[in-house]
Amino acid sequence: MTVEQLKQIFAQKGYKWDPLINVVGIRNLSTGHKVTNKFDDTLVVAYFVNNAWRIVEYKCTTDPGTYYVRKKLLNPKGVAILKAGQYLDTYAIRLHQGKYEALCQTYKKVTVYRDANKNDVYDLIVTDTGDFGINIHAAGEDSALVENWSAGCQVLKRKKDFREFMLIVNSYKKVKKNIFTYTLIEL
Protein backbone atom coordinates (compact mmCIF):
# COMPACT_ATOMS: atom_id res chain seq x y z
CA MET A 1 0.00 0.00 0.00
CA THR A 2 1.32 3.44 -0.89
CA VAL A 3 0.56 6.83 0.64
CA GLU A 4 -1.09 7.84 -2.65
CA GLN A 5 -3.36 4.77 -2.56
CA LEU A 6 -4.32 5.48 1.05
CA LYS A 7 -5.05 9.12 0.27
CA GLN A 8 -7.24 8.06 -2.65
CA ILE A 9 -9.23 5.65 -0.44
CA PHE A 10 -9.60 8.35 2.22
CA ALA A 11 -10.84 10.84 -0.39
CA GLN A 12 -13.36 8.33 -1.80
CA LYS A 13 -14.76 7.66 1.65
CA GLY A 14 -14.72 11.28 2.78
CA TYR A 15 -12.19 10.57 5.54
CA LYS A 16 -9.83 13.17 6.94
CA TRP A 17 -6.14 12.74 6.07
CA ASP A 18 -3.92 13.82 8.94
CA PRO A 19 -0.93 15.90 7.78
CA LEU A 20 1.40 14.19 10.29
CA ILE A 21 0.41 10.59 11.07
CA ASN A 22 -2.30 8.19 9.92
CA VAL A 23 -2.93 4.85 11.64
CA VAL A 24 -4.96 2.61 9.35
CA GLY A 25 -6.24 -0.92 9.81
CA ILE A 26 -6.96 -2.89 6.66
CA ARG A 27 -9.39 -5.75 7.21
CA ASN A 28 -8.87 -8.61 4.78
CA LEU A 29 -12.22 -9.25 3.09
CA SER A 30 -11.00 -12.29 1.15
CA THR A 31 -11.92 -14.46 4.14
CA GLY A 32 -15.55 -13.31 4.02
CA HIS A 33 -17.03 -13.28 7.50
CA LYS A 34 -15.41 -16.58 8.50
CA VAL A 35 -13.51 -16.62 11.79
CA THR A 36 -9.95 -17.49 10.72
CA ASN A 37 -8.25 -16.91 14.10
CA LYS A 38 -5.23 -15.66 12.11
CA PHE A 39 -3.34 -12.41 11.89
CA ASP A 40 -4.54 -11.93 8.31
CA ASP A 41 -5.11 -8.16 8.39
CA THR A 42 -2.68 -5.25 8.10
CA LEU A 43 -1.96 -2.21 10.24
CA VAL A 44 -0.47 0.64 8.20
CA VAL A 45 1.20 3.74 9.62
CA ALA A 46 1.77 6.61 7.21
CA TYR A 47 3.77 9.40 8.82
CA PHE A 48 5.45 12.60 7.68
CA VAL A 49 9.06 12.96 8.77
CA ASN A 50 12.05 14.84 7.32
CA ASN A 51 9.82 16.46 4.67
CA ALA A 52 8.65 13.13 3.25
CA TRP A 53 5.95 10.52 3.82
CA ARG A 54 7.01 7.14 5.16
CA ILE A 55 4.83 4.10 5.38
CA VAL A 56 5.18 0.86 7.36
CA GLU A 57 2.93 -2.19 7.45
CA TYR A 58 2.45 -4.78 10.19
CA LYS A 59 0.57 -8.07 10.34
CA CYS A 60 -2.36 -7.76 12.70
CA THR A 61 -5.91 -8.79 13.37
CA THR A 62 -8.86 -6.43 13.30
CA ASP A 63 -11.16 -9.25 14.41
CA PRO A 64 -11.61 -11.10 17.70
CA GLY A 65 -10.05 -14.52 18.19
CA THR A 66 -11.86 -17.81 18.61
CA TYR A 67 -11.50 -17.77 22.40
CA TYR A 68 -13.92 -14.86 22.66
CA VAL A 69 -16.01 -15.82 19.63
CA ARG A 70 -16.68 -19.40 20.78
CA LYS A 71 -16.13 -19.56 24.52
CA LYS A 72 -16.14 -16.46 26.64
CA LEU A 73 -18.38 -13.50 25.98
CA LEU A 74 -17.17 -10.47 27.93
CA ASN A 75 -20.38 -8.66 27.00
CA PRO A 76 -23.80 -10.38 27.05
CA LYS A 77 -24.60 -8.64 23.74
CA GLY A 78 -21.77 -10.58 22.08
CA VAL A 79 -18.14 -10.32 21.06
CA ALA A 80 -17.08 -6.95 19.60
CA ILE A 81 -16.01 -6.55 15.96
CA LEU A 82 -14.97 -2.99 15.20
CA LYS A 83 -17.06 -1.53 12.38
CA ALA A 84 -15.07 -0.11 9.47
CA GLY A 85 -14.89 3.67 9.59
CA GLN A 86 -12.84 6.58 10.80
CA TYR A 87 -12.61 7.25 14.52
CA LEU A 88 -11.42 10.86 14.72
CA ASP A 89 -9.38 11.83 17.79
CA THR A 90 -10.51 8.67 19.58
CA TYR A 91 -7.16 7.19 20.63
CA ALA A 92 -4.35 8.15 23.00
CA ILE A 93 -1.20 6.55 24.35
CA ARG A 94 -2.20 4.98 27.65
CA LEU A 95 -1.64 1.75 29.55
CA HIS A 96 -3.39 -1.25 28.00
CA GLN A 97 -5.00 -3.16 30.88
CA GLY A 98 -2.69 -1.21 33.19
CA LYS A 99 0.34 -3.13 31.85
CA TYR A 100 2.12 -1.37 28.98
CA GLU A 101 1.72 1.61 26.67
CA ALA A 102 -0.55 1.09 23.70
CA LEU A 103 -2.88 3.16 21.57
CA CYS A 104 -6.06 3.05 23.65
CA GLN A 105 -9.62 4.18 23.08
CA THR A 106 -10.35 7.43 24.91
CA TYR A 107 -13.72 8.66 26.13
CA LYS A 108 -14.86 8.98 22.49
CA LYS A 109 -17.13 6.25 21.21
CA VAL A 110 -16.58 3.61 18.55
CA THR A 111 -19.12 1.40 16.80
CA VAL A 112 -18.83 -2.37 16.94
CA TYR A 113 -20.87 -5.24 15.67
CA ARG A 114 -22.02 -7.66 18.37
CA ASP A 115 -21.94 -11.39 17.63
CA ALA A 116 -23.32 -13.61 20.37
CA ASN A 117 -24.09 -16.95 18.71
CA LYS A 118 -20.61 -18.50 19.27
CA ASN A 119 -20.14 -19.97 15.80
CA ASP A 120 -17.32 -19.57 13.28
CA VAL A 121 -18.91 -16.72 11.32
CA TYR A 122 -18.82 -13.06 12.29
CA ASP A 123 -22.39 -11.77 12.24
CA LEU A 124 -22.23 -8.13 11.17
CA ILE A 125 -25.83 -7.14 11.85
CA VAL A 126 -26.32 -5.80 15.38
CA THR A 127 -24.30 -2.66 16.20
CA ASP A 128 -23.40 -1.12 19.53
CA THR A 129 -21.75 2.25 20.09
CA GLY A 130 -19.76 3.20 23.17
CA ASP A 131 -16.45 3.14 25.01
CA PHE A 132 -15.49 -0.53 24.96
CA GLY A 133 -11.72 -0.34 25.28
CA ILE A 134 -11.09 -1.25 21.65
CA ASN A 135 -7.34 -0.73 21.84
CA ILE A 136 -4.41 -1.21 19.48
CA HIS A 137 -1.95 -3.45 21.30
CA ALA A 138 0.51 -6.34 21.00
CA ALA A 139 0.08 -10.10 20.94
CA GLY A 140 3.03 -12.36 21.80
CA GLU A 141 6.60 -12.44 20.54
CA ASP A 142 5.38 -13.84 17.18
CA SER A 143 1.89 -15.22 17.70
CA ALA A 144 0.58 -17.81 15.26
CA LEU A 145 -3.08 -17.57 16.30
CA VAL A 146 -5.26 -14.75 17.61
CA GLU A 147 -7.05 -16.87 20.27
CA ASN A 148 -7.53 -14.69 23.38
CA TRP A 149 -5.29 -11.81 22.23
CA SER A 150 -8.36 -9.99 20.93
CA ALA A 151 -11.90 -9.58 22.19
CA GLY A 152 -12.40 -6.79 19.64
CA CYS A 153 -9.07 -4.97 19.84
CA GLN A 154 -6.76 -4.35 16.91
CA VAL A 155 -3.73 -6.51 17.70
CA LEU A 156 -0.28 -6.65 16.13
CA LYS A 157 1.09 -10.16 15.60
CA ARG A 158 4.67 -9.54 16.75
CA LYS A 159 5.89 -7.65 19.83
CA LYS A 160 8.90 -6.43 17.84
CA ASP A 161 6.55 -4.76 15.32
CA PHE A 162 4.45 -3.34 18.13
CA ARG A 163 7.50 -1.77 19.77
CA GLU A 164 8.43 -0.13 16.45
CA PHE A 165 4.82 1.03 15.99
CA MET A 166 4.82 2.61 19.46
CA LEU A 167 8.16 4.37 18.81
CA ILE A 168 6.58 6.01 15.75
CA VAL A 169 3.37 6.95 17.55
CA ASN A 170 5.26 8.22 20.60
CA SER A 171 7.36 10.48 18.38
CA TYR A 172 4.12 12.34 17.54
CA LYS A 173 2.65 12.31 21.06
CA LYS A 174 3.63 15.85 21.98
CA VAL A 175 2.80 17.56 18.67
CA LYS A 176 -0.52 15.66 18.44
CA LYS A 177 -1.27 16.40 22.11
CA ASN A 178 -1.66 12.63 22.55
CA ILE A 179 -4.77 12.53 20.38
CA PHE A 180 -4.79 10.12 17.44
CA THR A 181 -7.26 9.01 14.80
CA TYR A 182 -7.72 5.38 13.78
CA THR A 183 -9.22 4.47 10.44
CA LEU A 184 -10.39 0.93 9.66
CA ILE A 185 -10.99 0.10 6.01
CA GLU A 186 -11.96 -3.15 4.34
CA LEU A 187 -10.30 -4.42 1.18
N, C-alpha and C positions, 0 to 999 in steps of 0.2 A: 504494500500500500504506500502510495506517495502522498506528500502534503497536498499536491494539486488534486489528487483523487478525493482525499478527505474534504478539502474545501468545496469541491463540486457536490459531494453528497450533502454536506451541511447546507449549501445554498439551495439544493433541490428540496430539502426538508424544512427550510426556513429556520435552521439552527444558527445560533450565534457562534462565530469563530473568535476565539480569544487571541489577542495579538501576542501573547507570551507563551501560554502552555495550554494544550488540549489533551485531556485524558479521555480515550475513546475505547469502549468495549465493542468488539465485533462478534456477534453471536452467529455461529455456523448454522445456517438453515438447511444444509445438505442432509442433516440427520432427521429432518422433520421435527416432530414433537416427541420423538422417542428418547427415553432416558438412557444416555450412553454411559454415564458415570466416568467420562473421560475429560481430560483437559483439551477439548477440541475447539475452543474459541480463542480469540486473540485480544490482548490488551495493547493498544497503541498509544504512545506518548509522542506528540508533536510539540516541540518547544523551540523557541527562538533564542539563540545564543550566538554571540560574536557576529552579529549582523547576518545570520543565516538560519534557516529552519533545519532542524535535525529531527529525525524520526527513529523510534525504536519500537520493536514489537516483542511481546512476550506471550508464551502459551498460558492460557488461563481457562477458567470456566466462568460462564455467566449464569449457569444453572445450578440448582441444588443437586447434591449427590444422593445416591440410593439410600443411604442411611436415613436421611430425613424424608425422602419420598416414600419409602416402603415401611419404615419402622417407627420413627419417633416424630410425631408432629409437635413442634414447639408452640404452635398456635392452633386452636380448635378449628379455625377456618381453613386450615391447610398450609402446606409448605409454600414459601414465597418464591416466586419467579419474577425477577425485576422486568417490568414492561419496558420495551424499547422506547427511547425518547431522550430528551435532554433535560438534565436536572441542574439548572442554573444555580450556582453559588450554594450548593447543597452539601458540600464535603469540606472537611478540615483535617489537618493532621492532629490526631489524638491517639490515645491508647486504645487498641483493640482488645476488648475484654479485660482491660486493665493491665495488659501484659507487655505490649510493644507498640511502637508508633506505626500507624497505618493511616490510610485515607478513610475517614469515618463519616457516616451520615451525621449532619448537624440537626438542628431543630426543624429544618425544612423537610417537607414531606416528599416521598417518592410513591410511585404507584407500582404495585405488584399484582400478579395473578395469584390466586389461591387454589391449590390443588390438594384435595383431601381424600381422594379415593385409593391411595396407596398402590397404584399400578405402575407400569413402566412407560406411561405416556403422560407428558405434561399437558394438563388441561388448561388452556388459555382462554377461559370464559369469564370466571368471576374475578373482579378486581377489588382491590382494597388499597386505600391511600392513607399514609401515615408515616410516623417515625418508627421504623422497624429495625434500625441498626444494620442496614444493608451496606456493609463496609467493603473496602477493597483491601485485602490482606493476603498473607502468605499461606501456602500449604506447607509440606515438608521440604526436606532437602531437595528431592526430585521425585515428587509423588506420581505414582502410576495411575491411581484412581482417585476420584473426588471423594467418595464415601462421606464421612462426616466433616470434611473440611468446609462444606458450604451448606447452609440452610437457607440460602438466598443471596449470600454475599457473592462478590466478584473476587475470585481467588486465583492468584498466580501459582503456577505449578511448581516452580523452583524458588527456594529461599534466596539463592544467589541473584536471580532476576529481580525478586522483590526488593532486595537491598539496593540494587542499582536504581530501580524505579523510585524508591524513597529518597535516594540521594538527589535525583532530578527534581522531584516534587519539593523536597526541603530547600533546594536552591532558589525556589520561587516563593517560599513561605512568607518572607518579609514583604516583598514587593506586592504580593497578592493578598496581603493581610490575612493569610491563612484561610482564604476562601477560594474553593476550587469548584469547577463545574465538571460533571461526568456525563458523557453522552454514550448511550448504548444504541447501536445500530444493528440491523440484521441483514446479512448477505448470504 
